[in-house]
Amino acid sequence: MRPQPRRHPLAWMVRDQQKAQSQSRPLSCAGSALHVPILRAIGLAPLVVITVMGMGLLRVVPKAAIPALLVVVVLNAAGSIGDVLVVSWLLTSPRGSLARDAGDAITIYRPRARS
């Protein structure tokens, strides 16, 4: 009798990814165009979530850990400046626009003007 091969503990992630790729219409993938309000929420989520969590943790962490926690929150805010600028630029796009985030460039698809 042959021994069973060992499965990697993260094999379920690969299986789920393959299942998602086999579906005809993925919800979102790299390079896909999203509605601008969704992209705005995605852009601000790290800043908001990490800041709120950091401020909430200030009440429960020991006093010795507060400076390190503040450094993490401040570095996150500093790193989110580009996201805030992109979101402010997206606020100028008309209703119904789509945006494609390619990582180093964002393309806005504006709806045609009705005549």
C-alpha positions, -999 to 999 in steps of 0.1 A, spaced: 0 0 0 14 34 -10 15 61 15 -8 91 8 11 123 -2 10 150 23 -12 180 14 1 215 20 -19 232 48 -28 261 24 -40 238 -4 -76 249 2 -66 285 -9 -53 273 -42 -84 252 -48 -107 281 -40 -87 304 -63 -90 279 -91 -127 276 -85 -131 314 -87 -111 316 -119 -132 289 -135 -164 309 -130 -175 329 -159 -178 364 -142 -154 371 -113 -165 398 -89 -132 416 -93 -97 409 -104 -65 428 -110 -71 452 -138 -108 450 -139 -129 482 -140 -149 490 -108 -175 516 -101 -159 547 -87 -177 547 -53 -164 511 -47 -128 521 -56 -131 551 -33 -141 528 -4 -113 504 -12 -88 533 -14 -97 546 21 -103 513 39 -67 508 51 -64 543 64 -97 542 82 -95 506 96 -60 508 108 -64 542 124 -97 533 142 -81 500 154 -50 518 166 -69 544 184 -91 517 200 -60 498 211 -46 528 228 -70 522 257 -60 486 263 -23 483 255 3 487 283 18 522 285 52 510 273 36 499 240 18 532 232 48 548 214 52 518 191 14 517 184 15 555 176 44 549 152 24 523 134 -7 545 131 14 575 120 33 555 94 1 541 80 -14 576 77 18 588 60 17 559 36 -20 566 28 -14 601 15 -13 588 -21 -46 569 -16 -62 601 -2 -51 621 -33 -64 594 -56 -98 593 -38 -100 631 -39 -93 629 -77 -120 602 -81 -145 626 -63 -144 648 -95 -156 619 -118 -192 620 -129 -218 595 -117 -217 562 -134 -179 563 -141 -158 532 -140 -121 531 -129 -95 506 -138 -66 504 -113 -35 489 -129 -13 495 -99 8 523 -113 -20 541 -133 -57 546 -129 -79 549 -160 -113 565 -157 -141 555 -181 -167 583 -181 -202 577 -194 -211 592 -227 -230 625 -227 -266 620 -237 -277 642 -266 
